[in-house]
Amino acid sequence: VQLQASGGGLVEAGGSLRLSCVASGRTSSEYAAGWFRQAPGKEREFVAAISWSSRTTYYTDSVKGRFTISRDNAKNTAYLQMDNLKTEDTAVYFCAARTKSPMLSMFHGNYDSWGQGTEVTVSS
């Protein structure tokens, strides 16, 4: 599975952005999808994940109530709706797919396909 992320940009604190991640290749297999982010000088961290059926979602505590992960399997696309953005959300955001297991994970090592990253900058 190849992934292409988009939707990043510059936004003021309190604003919103929606990231998209389009999958191509062997998209017929069921896979979990996730979003991770990496701020300058920091390690990559988990943001959110969603199961193939969309019945199960995970969020890191700092984004609960502000971010929503979703997917449209007919369009091979996963989304991350980010509302009430804060300056600490500034990072490069990566989408990921876990094609070897349908189980969700918050560990980046369990994801085997990655998008190229899209930059989100939140100004104060």
Disulfide bonds with the S-S distance in Angstrom:
Cys21-Cys95 2.14
